Amino acid sequence: MARIAIIGAGISGLTAARRLHDAGHDCLVLEKSRGLGGRMATRRANHLTFDHGAQFFTARGARFARQVQAWQQQGVVATWGDGRLVGCPGMTAPADALATPLNVRLNSRVETLLRSVDGWHLRVERPSENADLDGPFDAVLLALPAPQAAELAVTAGMGFPELDGVRYAPCIALLAAFEGQITMDRPSQELSGQPLAWVARNNTKPGRNAKPETLVAHAGPDWSREHIQKGPDQLAQPLLTALRPLLGSARLLQHQVHRWLYARVEQAADQSCLWDAEQRLGACGDWALGPRVEAAFDSGEALADTVLQALPAPDRHAQ
């Protein structure tokens, strides 16, 4: 049995960890934030919920379709319109399902990787609270946005040149709740103007409360790039103003702004995953294959398959 550290608890990291765990390896997942799922994210605010990252996903390949079918049988995925899938009761639900049997530590930011004769060691923020997370580990998998994975690899004196060409578009998201009838009658709408590119009625998704109206609006990549360094208070008003034509006489109840720095992959690495067999360091994410939830899943599966081939099979009869 190998001890493996997976850094990042988005779909890619959890997929890799779950496959390795199910194969009998000892997996520890470390996530810097307080929740699972990465951009498959749901935020709770004053008893309301908003899917403020990925709005939906699709399944094209057979492997991911089988996983989606399993999620549907568990009740954590449902359809939202033609061919669109969402987590239930929030977009984080599939991540929660993947993580159920795993050893996951939230609020655990890994700052440094160190390779020594006995394996990999990690340096984690607030070490007094995470003394048992240091190591050694037989392998480390980086399930992070490409710039963050590259930065962490450098702390061990290593690098993956394939990450250098990956490019992302940022996204600024507005989360807003309204009382009364809005004029937007479709579940979602693409917009061609600036600043907004997408609006979704979060409350129309399966498993959500129908009232009040909860909207998630995403700014386009150009506007987001130009304004990503501004504070939420500076961003809220232009987004609310752009949303106003869809609202009719509905009254604003509350709003928040979230800034996604690595929101959408614009240039992928065009490799399913990365793996240094000598050092036993790997990387996976949607940056590998493209800007889709399925791409993140496929990359995690590919890295897990690679690791399973590289490491000795666990002795399931050992005591």
Disulfide bonds with the S-S distance in Angstrom:
none
